Amino acid sequence: MAKIGIFYGSTSGITEEIAMKVREKLGESLCDIYSMEEDFDEYSQFLEYEYLLFGCSTWGAGDVQNDWRDPVFEMELDKPDFSGKTIALFGAGDQVDHGTEFVSALGKLHKLFHGLGATLVGEFPNNGYSFEHSSALLNDKFVGLPIDEVNQSEKTEERITQWVESLRPIFVGSS
Ligand SMILES: Cc1cc2nc3c(=O)[nH]c(=O)nc-3n(C[C@H](O)[C@H](O)[C@H](O)COP(=O)(O)O)c2cc1C
């Protein structure tokens, strides 16, 4: 088993692509990768890792991507202990057509895992984005990496690189 677990939910494949790039940049041998649709059975799989990267796009009006719904519901009920776990969040959204809830799913996951005792890392500056509201903002920064492939695909690569480099000392440096 690798040191880092990457779990992603992605309806049209955008967050999946981000997950693959993050894994490639961090180092493939360090990361096990799971599709929430195909490889995920129960949240106890998360607990096998000390370091976790969770990918989730935003759908509905600020909701988590479909494959995350049941596990989020179950964790809200069961309240598993994530203390000692280090978690970073990423996910796709659309700041133009869905600018009132831009990447808000990241905010929901942040609140959930923070409440379960995890250490959340991987905040990202909000400059360069333009939107009305996001539940993923905390102290004026995003709680994870937001990617907007619909409107700003030219910025994706650079944003992923910047984010992964900010995580490297925490996720890789301590190995
Ligand atoms: C019906 C619908 C609802 C959406 N709702 C939101 C939303 O609330 N917030 C947001 O940032 N993006 C929203 N989006 C945009 C998607 O998150 C975006 O297309 C993203 O790239 C999908 O990523 P995925 O392929 O990884 O699921 C919505 C898209 C659709 C079609």
The ligand as an SDF file (V2000), in Angstrom:
LIG
                    3D

 31 33  0  0  0  0  0  0  0  0999 V2000
  -26.4940   20.6520  -13.4930 C   0  0  0  0  0  0  0  0  0  0  0  0
  -25.1310   21.1770  -13.1250 C   0  0  0  0  0  0  0  0  0  0  0  0
  -24.9550   21.7390  -11.8800 C   0  0  0  0  0  0  0  0  0  0  0  0
  -23.7020   22.2690  -11.5210 C   0  0  0  0  0  0  0  0  0  0  0  0
  -23.5610   22.9000  -10.2900 N   0  0  0  0  0  0  0  0  0  0  0  0
  -22.3800   23.4960   -9.9850 C   0  0  0  0  0  0  0  0  0  0  0  0
  -22.2260   24.2270   -8.7650 C   0  0  0  0  0  0  0  0  0  0  0  0
  -23.1350   24.3470   -7.9340 O   0  0  0  0  0  0  0  0  0  0  0  0
  -21.0150   24.8050   -8.5140 N   0  0  0  0  0  0  0  0  0  0  0  0
  -19.9630   24.7100   -9.3910 C   0  0  0  0  0  0  0  0  0  0  0  0
  -18.8880   25.2590   -9.1180 O   0  0  0  0  0  0  0  0  0  0  0  0
  -20.0780   24.0170  -10.5550 N   0  0  0  0  0  0  0  0  0  0  0  0
  -21.2620   23.4060  -10.8700 C   0  0  0  0  0  0  0  0  0  0  0  0
  -21.3860   22.7170  -12.0540 N   0  0  0  0  0  0  0  0  0  0  0  0
  -20.2220   22.6040  -12.9590 C   0  0  0  0  0  0  0  0  0  0  0  0
  -19.4450   21.2910  -12.8010 C   0  0  0  0  0  0  0  0  0  0  0  0
  -18.9330   21.1600  -11.5080 O   0  0  0  0  0  0  0  0  0  0  0  0
  -18.3140   21.3070  -13.8280 C   0  0  0  0  0  0  0  0  0  0  0  0
  -18.8410   21.0600  -15.0960 O   0  0  0  0  0  0  0  0  0  0  0  0
  -17.1730   20.3370  -13.5000 C   0  0  0  0  0  0  0  0  0  0  0  0
  -16.1540   20.5190  -14.4530 O   0  0  0  0  0  0  0  0  0  0  0  0
  -17.5940   18.8720  -13.4980 C   0  0  0  0  0  0  0  0  0  0  0  0
  -16.5200   18.1050  -13.0500 O   0  0  0  0  0  0  0  0  0  0  0  0
  -16.4940   16.5110  -13.0770 P   0  0  0  0  0  0  0  0  0  0  0  0
  -16.4620   16.0840  -14.5090 O   0  0  0  0  0  0  0  0  0  0  0  0
  -15.2620   16.1380  -12.3780 O   0  0  0  0  0  0  0  0  0  0  0  0
  -17.7250   16.0280  -12.3620 O   0  0  0  0  0  0  0  0  0  0  0  0
  -22.6220   22.1850  -12.4290 C   0  0  0  0  0  0  0  0  0  0  0  0
  -22.8180   21.5800  -13.6780 C   0  0  0  0  0  0  0  0  0  0  0  0
  -24.0530   21.1000  -14.0430 C   0  0  0  0  0  0  0  0  0  0  0  0
  -24.2310   20.5080  -15.4090 C   0  0  0  0  0  0  0  0  0  0  0  0
  1  2  1  0
  2  3  1  0
  2 30  2  0
  3  4  2  0
  4  5  1  0
  4 28  1  0
  5  6  2  0
  6  7  1  0
  6 13  1  0
  7  8  2  0
  7  9  1  0
  9 10  1  0
 10 11  2  0
 10 12  1  0
 12 13  2  0
 13 14  1  0
 14 15  1  0
 14 28  1  0
 15 16  1  0
 16 17  1  0
 16 18  1  0
 18 19  1  0
 18 20  1  0
 20 21  1  0
 20 22  1  0
 22 23  1  0
 23 24  1  0
 24 25  2  0
 24 26  1  0
 24 27  1  0
 28 29  2  0
 29 30  1  0
 30 31  1  0
M  END
$$$$
